[in-house]
Amino acid sequence: MRKLIHLIAGARPNFMKIAPIVRALREQADTFEFRIIHTGQHYDREMSDVFFEELGIPAPDHHMEAGGGTHAQQTARIMLAYEEIVLRERPDCTLVVGDVNSTVACSLVAKKLQLPVAHVEAGLRSGDLRMPEEINRLVTDSISDWLFVTEPAGQENLLREGKPAERIFFVGHVMVDNLFYQVDLLRDADLTRLESSAIKAKHPRYGVVTLHRPSNVDDAQVLRGIMGALASVAADLPLVFPVHPRTRANIERHGIQVPPQIELTAPLSYMDFLNLWKDAALVMTDSGGLQEETTALGVPCLTIRENTERPVTVSEGTNTLVGTVPEAIVAAARQVLHSGGKVGQRPMFWDGRSAQRIVAELARQLGC
């Protein structure tokens, strides 16, 4: 009898992480069946039928529409909705990815109903409990049965926290699996339809910026300092900045002037944004996922944060942690522009086969 796996996703990046697992499960169709559960944590206008077609996965089997509200309200709605689905379908395993509210909410439901929980991207730690994601990571890992880690630091963190070694599996990164899949699609795509192609035509050499973390964009002084640093960098290198709605609202609220060398755009779809940043001379970001993706493709990255839960991107990859002091940001950017940036390497198991390793281990753990 085939084992039923519930795949939990609450936001667009989660679907990119489960997509390789869906494709790997399909390769083992005699052993597994799966349901994609969309909690609806985030509404995203880009998640159309084309979005799922590009990922090579079907549309979700369940859509909870549990977004909005405070963290507590959202988590509670997801738990109530997911409990109904679990009681009806009784999956053999709940698989969660990442560190969003959906991750911890569905893990709690499954565990209390005596179902095994698999956490993909386990063990990442920033050490900063002001980040909601850090709390979600700690809670999810504390109750998960099988912990799939992306880098050695994940293993070390989990062992230090007392997790049994036999429950920790170093498999690599499914986000990198998906990145390689999407890069292959881009090679055969009609790029003229992408907004980023027009931007690239204007700028033979350019940098890319993303900012969305509350610690960077909600504090007027911090945001003003970062934007001032970006203006200095833009004097040497045009910057393209797809602006998160929260960030744009704060730029406008605080009357921050943006020089013409920084081109502000609306948020881009995944494929459009990939087409943009993969050829950038420099990426400047506070995103966790983009730190990893730039390392996977060898693009110089400056992380505008005081900490990172992805240390392998710094120790082995092309990422540099620069903090939020404007002078440090400018100095690091100029070093990249003059020297070409760090020559990193792709970390172990970031080879496009992580999902296959996960599915093979699930089969072993579930006695298939």
Buried (B, 14 or more C-beta within 10 A) or exposed (E): EEBBBBBBBBBBBBBBBBBBBBBBBBEBEEBBBBBBBBBBBBEBEBBEEEBBEBBBBEEBBBEBEBBEEEEEEBBBBBBEBBBEBBEEEEBBBBBBBBBBBBBBBBBBBBBEBEBBBBBBBBBBBBEBEEBBBBBBBBBBBBBBBBBBBBBBBBBBBBEEEEBEEEEBBBBBBBBBBBBBBBBEBBEEBEBEEBBBBEBBEEBEEBBBBBBBBEBBBEBEEBBBBBBBBBBBBBEBBBBBBBBBEBBBEBBEEBEBEBEEBBBBBEBBBBBBBBBBBBBBBBBBBBBBBBBBBBBBBBBBBBBBBBBBBBBBBBEBBBBBBBBBBBEBBBEBBBBBBEEEBBEBEBBEBBBBBBBBBBBBBBBEBBEB
